[in-house]
């Protein structure tokens, strides 16, 4: 029997050891995972890493969409349609604006709109600034444009109509003043005899005047008596600087005078008796106490 070489014995032992090691490794090997699963896991890990490291993207400004562009196109078409309106019709549309601020802004759109505003004002017979924040320049400009005006109301309201003597002096230069039949300056604390005298000195057709709540004196009443002979009614409520002399001048020089409101004045009751002697048909209103029993208090 042939003897084996020691080298062969070492080789057999090495093979046996290698076999046992491979067998033990197969027993402890992890279960098989499909390649698709590994790819999914790798993608998730990569996205998580990017979310942690990359800064958040800032929102991009929105671009006007089709709806916005369509709305702008419709507005442009509407403006073009308004521009094609006849001048008379455009003036009528502008005359329906309730706010004189809107009317002034409309006059700045174009020369055509400015002419339409002028025509709209020219057709007005009544102009009221009550409730509007109006200054001297704006009021004078609008009144000067209203050439056919008959009724002017510049009464002070809760918002305030900031008219001073300068405004009344500018208004007095308007062509329509000589045709005004009614003027209301009620509550304008910024006016004095200076502005009132300028205004009423040209109001030859004036029939109704409301000047209550102001600081006028007899000087204004003298101007009314000398220039407004068609006067029918006057409101002097709370005009505490007016005296009997001014009232007598009114009654003597205004033969058509029918009614005087003297509530809150400092004139004594005896003065009203003298007025009734001059004009028995005169109605004196808002009298708290009167000596003559024949005087009607309303």
C-alpha positions as CSV (number, residue, x, y, z in Angstrom):
1,X,0.0,0.0,0.0
2,X,1.5,3.3,-1.0
3,X,2.1,5.8,1.7
4,X,0.6,9.4,1.5
5,X,2.6,12.5,1.4
6,X,2.4,14.8,4.4
7,X,1.6,17.6,2.1
8,X,-1.5,15.8,1.0
9,X,-2.6,15.4,4.6
10,X,-2.3,19.2,5.2
11,X,-4.3,19.8,2.1
12,X,-7.1,17.5,3.2
13,X,-7.2,19.2,6.6
14,X,-7.4,22.6,5.0
15,X,-10.2,21.5,2.7
16,X,-12.1,20.1,5.7
17,X,-11.7,23.3,7.7
18,X,-12.8,25.4,4.7
19,X,-15.9,23.2,4.3
20,X,-16.9,23.6,7.9
21,X,-16.4,27.3,7.8
22,X,-18.6,27.6,4.6
23,X,-21.2,25.5,6.2
24,X,-21.3,27.6,9.4
25,X,-21.5,30.8,7.3
26,X,-24.5,29.5,5.3
27,X,-26.3,28.8,8.6
28,X,-25.9,32.4,9.8
29,X,-26.4,34.2,6.4
30,X,-29.2,37.0,6.2
31,X,-32.3,36.2,4.3
32,X,-32.3,37.2,0.6
33,X,-33.8,40.7,-0.1
34,X,-35.0,41.4,-3.7
35,X,-33.2,44.1,-5.6
36,X,-36.3,46.2,-6.1
37,X,-36.6,46.5,-2.3
38,X,-33.0,47.7,-2.0
39,X,-33.6,50.3,-4.7
40,X,-36.7,51.6,-2.9
41,X,-34.9,51.9,0.4
42,X,-32.0,53.7,-1.3
43,X,-34.3,56.2,-2.9
44,X,-36.1,56.9,0.4
45,X,-32.7,57.5,2.1
46,X,-31.6,59.8,-0.6
47,X,-34.8,61.9,-0.5
48,X,-34.5,62.2,3.3
49,X,-30.9,63.3,3.0
50,X,-31.8,66.0,0.5
51,X,-34.7,67.2,2.6
52,X,-32.3,67.7,5.5
53,X,-29.5,69.4,3.6
54,X,-31.2,71.4,0.9
55,X,-32.9,74.8,1.8
56,X,-36.6,75.1,1.3
57,X,-37.5,76.6,-2.1
58,X,-39.0,80.1,-1.8
59,X,-42.4,80.5,-3.4
60,X,-42.3,81.9,-6.9
61,X,-44.3,85.0,-7.7
62,X,-47.6,84.2,-9.3
63,X,-48.0,85.3,-12.9
64,X,-51.2,86.7,-14.1
65,X,-53.4,83.9,-15.3
66,X,-55.9,83.8,-18.1
67,X,-58.7,85.0,-15.8
68,X,-56.7,88.1,-14.8
69,X,-55.8,88.9,-18.3
70,X,-59.4,88.4,-19.4
71,X,-60.6,90.8,-16.6
72,X,-58.1,93.5,-17.7
73,X,-59.2,93.1,-21.3
74,X,-62.9,93.5,-20.2
75,X,-62.0,96.6,-18.2
76,X,-60.2,98.1,-21.2
77,X,-63.1,97.3,-23.5
78,X,-65.6,98.9,-21.0
79,X,-63.4,102.0,-20.9
80,X,-63.3,102.2,-24.6
81,X,-67.1,101.8,-24.8
82,X,-67.5,104.8,-22.3
83,X,-65.1,106.9,-24.5
84,X,-67.4,106.3,-27.5
85,X,-70.5,107.6,-25.7
86,X,-71.9,110.9,-27.1
87,X,-70.8,114.0,-25.2
88,X,-74.4,114.7,-23.9
89,X,-74.9,111.2,-22.7
90,X,-71.5,111.2,-21.0
91,X,-72.3,114.5,-19.3
92,X,-75.6,113.0,-18.0
93,X,-73.8,109.9,-16.6
94,X,-71.3,112.1,-14.8
95,X,-74.1,114.3,-13.4
96,X,-75.3,111.2,-11.5
97,X,-72.1,111.0,-9.4
98,X,-73.1,111.7,-5.8
99,X,-69.7,112.9,-4.7
100,X,-68.0,116.0,-6.0
101,X,-64.7,114.4,-5.2
102,X,-65.5,111.7,-7.8
103,X,-66.6,114.4,-10.2
104,X,-63.3,116.2,-9.8
105,X,-61.4,113.0,-10.3
106,X,-63.4,112.2,-13.4
107,X,-62.4,115.5,-14.9
108,X,-58.8,114.5,-14.7
109,X,-59.2,111.3,-16.9
110,X,-58.9,113.1,-20.2
111,X,-59.8,116.3,-22.0
112,X,-63.0,114.7,-23.2
113,X,-64.0,113.8,-19.7
114,X,-63.1,117.2,-18.5
115,X,-65.4,118.8,-21.0
116,X,-68.1,116.3,-20.0
117,X,-67.7,117.3,-16.4
118,X,-68.0,121.0,-17.3
119,X,-71.2,120.3,-19.3
120,X,-72.6,118.3,-16.4
121,X,-72.0,121.1,-14.0
122,X,-73.4,123.6,-16.4
123,X,-76.7,121.8,-16.4
124,X,-77.0,121.6,-12.6
125,X,-79.6,123.9,-10.9
126,X,-78.7,122.8,-7.4
127,X,-75.3,122.3,-5.9
128,X,-74.9,121.0,-2.3
129,X,-71.5,120.6,-0.5
130,X,-73.2,119.3,2.7
131,X,-71.4,116.2,3.8
132,X,-68.4,116.8,1.5
133,X,-64.8,117.7,2.6
134,X,-64.6,120.8,0.5
135,X,-62.2,123.7,0.5
136,X,-62.3,127.2,-0.9
137,X,-60.6,126.5,-4.2
138,X,-62.7,123.3,-5.0
139,X,-66.0,125.0,-4.1
140,X,-65.3,128.1,-6.1
141,X,-64.2,126.1,-9.2
142,X,-67.3,124.0,-9.2
143,X,-69.7,126.9,-8.6
144,X,-68.1,128.9,-11.4
145,X,-68.6,126.0,-13.8
146,X,-72.3,125.7,-12.8
147,X,-73.6,128.6,-14.9
148,X,-77.3,127.7,-14.5
149,X,-77.2,127.3,-10.7
150,X,-80.2,128.4,-8.7
151,X,-79.7,126.7,-5.3
152,X,-76.4,126.7,-3.5
153,X,-75.9,124.8,-0.2
154,X,-72.5,125.2,1.5
155,X,-73.8,124.2,5.0
156,X,-71.3,122.7,7.4
157,X,-72.0,119.0,8.2
158,X,-70.5,116.4,10.5
159,X,-67.6,115.9,8.1
160,X,-67.0,119.6,7.8
161,X,-67.1,122.0,4.9
162,X,-64.0,124.2,5.3
163,X,-65.1,127.4,3.6
164,X,-63.7,130.7,4.6
165,X,-64.1,134.3,3.5
166,X,-61.6,133.7,0.7
167,X,-63.9,131.0,-0.7
168,X,-67.0,133.2,-0.5
169,X,-65.1,136.0,-2.3
170,X,-64.1,133.6,-5.1
171,X,-67.7,132.2,-5.3
172,X,-69.0,135.8,-5.6
173,X,-67.2,136.2,-8.9
174,X,-69.2,133.3,-10.5
175,X,-71.8,134.3,-13.2
176,X,-74.5,132.2,-11.6
177,X,-74.5,134.2,-8.3
178,X,-76.8,136.9,-9.7
179,X,-79.4,134.2,-10.5
180,X,-79.3,132.3,-7.2
181,X,-82.6,132.1,-5.4
182,X,-81.4,130.1,-2.4
183,X,-78.2,130.2,-0.4
184,X,-77.4,128.2,2.7
185,X,-74.3,129.0,4.7
186,X,-75.5,127.4,7.9
187,X,-72.8,126.6,10.6
188,X,-69.8,128.0,8.7
189,X,-67.7,129.1,11.6
190,X,-64.9,130.3,9.3
191,X,-66.8,133.1,7.6
192,X,-67.4,136.7,8.7
193,X,-69.1,139.8,7.4
194,X,-66.3,140.2,4.8
195,X,-67.1,137.1,2.8
196,X,-70.9,137.3,3.3
197,X,-71.1,140.9,2.1
198,X,-69.1,140.0,-1.1
199,X,-71.5,137.2,-1.8
200,X,-74.9,138.7,-1.1
201,X,-74.0,142.0,-2.8
202,X,-74.3,140.2,-6.2
203,X,-77.2,137.9,-5.3
204,X,-79.9,140.1,-6.7
205,X,-82.4,137.3,-7.2
206,X,-82.0,135.8,-3.7
207,X,-85.3,134.7,-2.0
208,X,-84.1,132.3,0.7
209,X,-81.0,132.8,2.9
210,X,-79.9,130.5,5.7
211,X,-77.0,132.1,7.6
212,X,-77.7,130.6,11.0
213,X,-74.9,129.4,13.3
214,X,-72.4,132.0,12.0
215,X,-70.7,135.0,13.5
216,X,-72.1,137.7,11.3
217,X,-73.2,141.1,12.5
218,X,-75.6,143.8,11.4
219,X,-73.2,144.6,8.6
220,X,-74.2,141.5,6.7
221,X,-77.9,142.2,7.2
222,X,-77.4,145.7,5.8
223,X,-75.8,144.2,2.6
224,X,-78.8,141.8,2.3
225,X,-81.3,144.6,2.8
226,X,-79.7,146.8,0.2
227,X,-79.1,144.1,-2.5
228,X,-81.6,141.3,-2.0
229,X,-85.0,143.1,-2.2
230,X,-86.7,139.9,-3.3
231,X,-85.9,138.1,-0.1
232,X,-88.8,136.0,1.3
233,X,-87.2,134.1,4.2
234,X,-84.1,134.3,6.3
235,X,-82.7,132.0,9.1
236,X,-80.6,133.8,11.7
237,X,-80.7,131.0,14.3
238,X,-78.0,131.6,17.0
239,X,-76.6,134.7,15.3
240,X,-75.8,136.3,18.6
241,X,-74.0,139.4,17.2
242,X,-77.1,140.6,15.3
243,X,-79.1,143.5,16.9
244,X,-82.5,145.0,16.4
245,X,-81.0,147.6,14.0
246,X,-80.1,144.9,11.5
247,X,-83.6,143.3,11.7
248,X,-85.3,146.6,11.2
249,X,-83.2,147.2,8.1
250,X,-84.3,143.9,6.6
251,X,-88.0,144.5,7.3
252,X,-87.9,148.0,5.9
253,X,-86.0,147.3,2.6
254,X,-87.3,143.8,1.8
255,X,-91.1,144.2,1.2
256,X,-91.5,140.5,0.3
257,X,-90.1,139.2,3.5
258,X,-92.5,136.7,5.0
259,X,-90.5,134.8,7.7
260,X,-87.6,135.3,10.0
261,X,-86.1,132.6,12.2
262,X,-84.5,134.3,15.2
263,X,-84.1,131.3,17.6
264,X,-81.1,131.6,20.0
265,X,-80.5,135.3,19.3
266,X,-79.9,137.9,22.0
267,X,-82.5,140.3,20.7
268,X,-85.1,141.2,23.4
269,X,-88.7,140.3,22.8
270,X,-89.7,144.0,22.6
271,X,-87.7,144.3,19.4
272,X,-89.9,141.7,17.7
273,X,-92.9,143.7,18.6
274,X,-91.5,146.6,16.7
275,X,-90.9,144.4,13.7
276,X,-94.5,143.3,13.7
277,X,-95.5,147.0,13.8
278,X,-93.5,147.5,10.6
279,X,-94.9,144.3,8.9
280,X,-97.9,142.8,10.6
281,X,-97.9,139.7,8.2
282,X,-94.3,138.8,9.2
283,X,-93.8,135.4,10.7
284,X,-91.3,135.4,13.5
285,X,-90.3,131.8,14.4
286,X,-88.6,130.2,17.4
287,X,-89.4,132.9,19.9
288,X,-89.2,131.6,23.4
289,X,-91.3,134.4,24.9
290,X,-93.1,137.4,23.4
291,X,-95.0,140.3,24.9
292,X,-97.6,140.7,22.1
293,X,-100.2,138.0,22.4
294,X,-101.1,138.3,18.7
295,X,-97.7,136.9,17.7
296,X,-97.7,133.3,16.6
297,X,-94.9,131.2,17.9
298,X,-94.0,128.2,15.8
